[in-house]
């Protein structure tokens, strides 16, 4: 077992880099162990092939310095929030025992995103129930529930509950996004144009981060949604925060 501090789930390869890549890079820079689980191979994507997308995800992982990255091979566009898929997530959470989970936006332009959010959120709760039995490689697993489940924001302009300063990591975030080269702007590509393949989308990604950053007095930030109330131990945590 590789005990992780943070485990991030994405419905498709590149969801993580777009939604919370800067925050993960910051955590890795602080010495935290971070892993990524892609639920599908993005096989229904207009551009690129499955093999290309797997190679691109591996390159992005190397750029970010992830401890692990795995793909659960669920059906792009057709995975469900049911017992079978919940158990796949439960087994993964129990194997890596993360304190924090990141997952897709609660609702978004792509229906997979909201469905993945509910699937991971439900499985994270169920993973803590001792009467649910699971195993990995024939070894029984202990119940485990993360302390927090956070949803990153994607295409739709959802209101975050908190934001994270990613100014020091924005360049590497963009580098990790562009590692998924079949999906994003390539002037030499002969494939059809998509919602994310033009320069305007990359400008949108940076613009969103700049807008959130401006609200806390930094250059770039990422926003997150949580259903669980966050607390602080002392007002010093606010007083000492220059933002």
Buried (B, 14 or more C-beta within 10 A) or exposed (E): EEEBBBBBBBBBBBBBBBBBBBBBBBBBEEEBBBBBBBBBBBBEBEBBEBEBBBBBBBBBBEBBEBBBBEBBBBBBBEBEBEEEBBBBBBBBBBBBBBBBBBBBBBBBEBEBBBBBBBBBBBBBEBBBEEEBEBEEEEEEBEBBBBEBBBBBBBBEEBEBBEBBBBBBBBEBBBBBBBBBBBBBBEEEBEEEEEEBBEEEBBEEBEEBBBEBBEEBEBEBBBBBBEEEEEEEEEEEEEEEEEE
